[in-house]
């Protein structure tokens, strides 16, 4: 029986000890390639109860169809069993398994239920452990979503579409990593992968899993070949993932929508919603690439910062 680092309480807030920095961050990605749309929901809260959220809907243009961000919202002791930040509401009705997600804003409404397709996986379960500059721990989970997206009066209903969520807690040092690739992919039959390949202090590390027979199996290695456009936005990825059983999984991703996240600390994060394959089976996925801003400036012709 595979051991787990996670408990039901990990779907709730993790308040840092007095005098220590830390925050919880929750992310939900919903890919609708037939509609050429990608829905990105992100919320966070620190130990002082100051919260924020980002709602992003984007398409193949790279410009946001919807971008709605707020920060420094006082939520007090509110927890994720009934979470609300300026129009975004999350209800973790069954910890580590089910989340109801809803948002209503100017010209857009989102309402769906996420149900996990496998046991949530914590990066502390990987042989390398969770990199502490990223989080104390981080859970990842593939699942399925049923609900609807209404955009400018157009309603798109979906039933059981593959999607992904994560939840990290602790303090993040944005300047520690030199680069990372974070990848998820899912297929209708239930195949799923999560890859976090990172470089920090010149060391390459790998976290994540591949789902085998309905259970996540930790990764131990990954070989990636990525392509980028001239502006360093993500175009495609081909990866071979090696898990702790020694088995290999082949993954490809090809962009259909993209966006750049509004982060600071001299960091650029480019995102791509993708058509994907896992061992040849078609599905959907997301390819995230993190870079120091000065490096992207250099690569795109801006010279040295």
C-alpha positions in Angstrom: 0.0 0.0 0.0 1.5 3.3 -1.0 2.1 5.7 1.9 0.8 9.3 1.7 2.0 12.5 3.2 -1.4 14.0 3.1 -4.4 14.2 5.5 -7.8 15.7 5.2 -6.6 18.8 7.1 -4.3 19.5 4.1 -7.3 20.7 2.1 -7.6 23.5 4.7 -5.5 26.4 5.6 -1.9 26.0 7.0 -1.3 28.9 9.3 2.4 29.7 9.8 3.8 29.9 13.3 4.0 33.4 14.8 6.8 35.4 13.2 7.2 33.1 10.3 6.2 33.8 6.6 3.9 31.5 4.7 0.8 31.2 2.7 -1.6 28.8 1.1 -2.1 28.9 -2.7 -4.8 27.0 -4.6 -5.0 26.6 -8.3 -7.6 25.1 -10.7 -7.0 24.6 -14.4 -9.9 23.8 -16.8 -9.1 23.2 -20.5 -11.8 23.4 -23.2 -9.9 22.9 -26.4 -13.0 22.4 -28.5 -14.0 25.9 -27.6 -10.4 27.2 -27.8 -10.7 28.4 -24.2 -8.7 27.8 -21.0 -10.0 28.8 -17.5 -7.4 29.5 -14.8 -8.4 30.1 -11.2 -6.0 30.9 -8.5 -6.4 32.1 -4.9 -4.1 32.6 -1.9 -4.0 33.7 1.7 -1.2 34.5 4.2 -1.0 33.9 7.9 -2.5 37.3 8.6 -5.7 36.5 6.7 -4.8 38.7 3.7 -6.1 36.9 0.6 -6.3 37.4 -3.1 -7.5 35.7 -6.3 -6.9 35.7 -10.0 -9.5 34.7 -12.6 -8.2 34.3 -16.1 -9.9 33.1 -19.2 -7.7 33.0 -22.3 -7.6 31.7 -25.9 -5.3 31.3 -28.8 -4.7 35.1 -29.1 -2.6 35.1 -25.9 -4.5 38.1 -24.7 -6.9 37.5 -21.8 -10.5 37.2 -22.6 -11.2 37.8 -18.9 -8.6 38.9 -16.4 -9.8 39.8 -12.9 -7.3 40.0 -10.0 -7.7 41.3 -6.5 -5.3 41.3 -3.5 -5.1 42.3 0.1 -8.6 41.2 1.0 -9.1 40.5 4.7 -10.7 37.1 5.1 -10.0 36.7 8.8 -10.3 33.0 9.9 -12.3 31.8 6.9 -11.2 28.4 5.7 -11.4 26.4 2.4 -14.5 24.5 3.4 -16.3 27.7 2.5 -14.0 30.1 0.9 -14.9 33.4 -0.8 -12.8 36.2 -2.2 -14.6 38.9 -4.1 -16.8 36.7 -6.3 -14.8 33.5 -6.3 -16.2 30.8 -4.0 -14.7 27.4 -3.2 -16.3 24.7 -1.1 -14.1 21.7 -0.3 -17.1 19.5 0.5 -15.1 16.2 0.7 -11.5 16.9 1.6 -8.9 15.6 -0.9 -11.7 14.6 -3.3 -14.4 17.1 -4.2 -14.5 20.9 -4.6 -17.3 23.1 -5.8 -16.0 26.1 -7.7 -18.0 29.2 -8.6 -17.2 32.7 -9.8 -19.3 35.5 -11.2 -17.9 38.7 -12.6 -18.4 41.2 -15.4 -19.6 39.2 -18.5 -18.5 35.8 -17.1 -19.8 33.1 -14.8 -18.1 29.9 -13.8 -19.8 27.0 -11.9 -18.5 23.5 -11.7 -17.7 20.6 -9.4 -14.3 19.0 -9.4 -14.1 15.3 -8.4 -10.6 13.8 -8.0 -9.8 10.8 -10.3 -7.1 9.5 -8.0 -5.7 10.0 -4.5 -4.1 13.4 -4.1 -0.3 13.3 -4.3 2.0 15.3 -2.2 5.5 16.3 -3.5 6.9 15.1 -0.1 6.1 11.6 -1.4 8.7 11.9 -4.1 12.1 10.4 -3.4 13.6 13.9 -3.7 11.1 15.4 -1.3 9.3 18.7 -1.8 11.8 21.5 -2.6 11.5 23.8 0.4 12.0 26.9 -1.6 8.8 26.0 -3.4 6.6 24.9 -0.4 6.5 23.0 2.8 4.4 20.6 0.7 2.2 20.7 -2.3 -0.7 18.4 -3.3 -1.5 17.7 -7.0 -4.6 15.9 -8.2 -6.2 15.2 -11.6 -9.9 15.0 -11.7 -13.1 15.7 -13.7 -15.3 18.7 -13.9 -19.0 19.0 -14.5 -20.6 22.4 -14.8 -20.7 25.4 -17.1 -18.9 28.5 -18.3 -20.9 31.5 -19.4 -18.9 34.1 -21.4 -20.4 37.2 -22.9 -23.8 35.6 -22.9 -22.6 32.3 -24.5 -23.0 29.3 -22.2 -20.6 26.3 -22.6 -21.7 23.2 -20.6 -19.3 20.4 -19.9 -19.7 17.0 -18.2 -16.8 15.0 -16.8 -14.0 16.9 -18.7 -10.5 16.1 -17.4 -8.9 18.9 -15.3 -6.4 19.5 -12.5 -5.9 21.2 -9.2 -3.1 21.9 -6.8 -2.6 23.3 -3.3 0.7 24.4 -1.9 1.6 25.8 1.6 4.6 27.3 3.2 7.0 30.1 2.1 8.2 30.4 -1.5 11.5 31.9 -2.5 10.8 33.1 -6.1 14.5 34.0 -6.7 15.8 30.5 -5.8 14.8 28.6 -9.0 16.8 29.3 -12.2 14.0 27.7 -14.3 11.1 25.2 -14.0 8.7 23.4 -16.1 5.4 22.4 -14.5 3.2 20.1 -16.7 -0.1 18.3 -16.3 -1.8 16.1 -18.9 -5.0 14.0 -18.8 -6.8 11.7 -21.2 -10.5 10.6 -21.2 -9.6 7.0 -20.2 -8.0 8.2 -17.0 -4.3 8.5 -17.8 -2.7 11.4 -16.1 0.7 12.9 -15.3 2.1 15.8 -13.3 5.7 16.9 -13.8 7.6 19.5 -12.0 11.1 19.7 -13.4 13.3 22.4 -11.8 16.8 23.9 -11.7 18.0 25.5 -8.5 21.6 26.0 -7.3 22.5 24.3 -10.6 20.8 21.1 -9.6 18.0 19.5 -11.7 15.2 18.0 -9.7 12.0 16.2 -10.6 8.7 16.0 -8.7 5.3 14.7 -9.7 3.7 11.4 -10.7 2.2 9.3 -13.4 -1.2 7.6 -12.8 -0.9 3.8 -13.2 -4.0 1.6 -12.6 -5.8 4.5 -11.0 -2.9 5.3 -8.5 -0.3 8.0 -8.7 3.3 6.6 -8.9 6.1 9.0 -8.1 8.5 10.3 -10.8 12.3 9.9 -10.5 13.5 11.4 -13.8 12.3 13.3 -16.8 13.8 14.2 -20.2 12.2 17.2 -21.8 12.5 18.8 -25.2 10.6 22.1 -25.4 10.0 24.6 -28.2 9.2 28.3 -27.7 8.2 31.2 -29.9 10.5 34.2 -30.4 9.0 35.9 -27.4 9.7 32.8 -25.3 6.0 31.8 -25.0 5.6 28.1 -24.8 4.8 26.3 -28.0 5.3 22.6 -27.5 6.8 19.9 -25.3 7.9 16.3 -25.7 8.8 14.5 -22.5 9.8 11.0 -21.3 8.9 10.5 -17.7 10.5 7.7 -15.6 8.7 6.6 -12.5 9.8 4.8 -9.4 8.9 1.4 -10.9 11.4 2.0 -13.7 8.6 2.4 -16.3 8.6 5.2 -18.9 5.7 7.3 -20.1 5.8 9.5 -23.2 4.0 12.8 -23.2 3.5 15.5 -25.9 1.9 18.9 -25.6 1.0 21.4 -28.4 -0.4 24.8 -27.5 -3.9 26.0 -28.3 -4.1 28.9 -25.8 -1.5 30.9 -23.8 -1.0 33.6 -21.3 1.6 35.3 -19.1 0.9 35.4 -15.4 1.1 38.7 -13.5 3.9 37.7 -11.0 6.6 39.9 -9.6 10.0 39.3 -8.0 11.8 39.5 -11.3 10.0 36.4 -12.5 8.2 35.5 -15.7 5.8 32.6 -15.9 4.4 31.7 -19.3 1.5 29.3 -19.6 0.1 27.2 -22.4 -3.2 25.3 -22.6 -2.4 22.4 -24.8 -3.6 19.4 -26.8 -1.7 16.5 -25.3 -1.0 12.8 -25.7 0.0 10.3 -23.0 1.6 7.2 -24.5 -0.2 8.1 -27.8 -3.7 8.6 -26.3 -5.1 12.1 -27.0 -6.1 14.4 -24.2 -5.5 17.9 -22.8 -2.8 19.5 -20.7 -1.0 22.5 -19.5 2.7 23.6 -19.9 4.1 26.2 -17.6 7.6 27.6 -17.9 9.2 29.9 -15.3 12.2 32.1 -16.0 14.1 35.0 -14.5 12.8 38.1 -16.3 16.4 39.3 -17.1 17.0 36.0 -19.0 13.9 36.3 -21.1 14.8 39.9 -21.9 18.2 38.7 -23.1 16.8 35.9 -25.2 14.2 38.1 -26.8 16.7 40.7 -27.9 16.6 43.1 -25.0 20.2 42.6 -24.1 21.5 42.3 -20.6 19.3 43.7 -17.9 
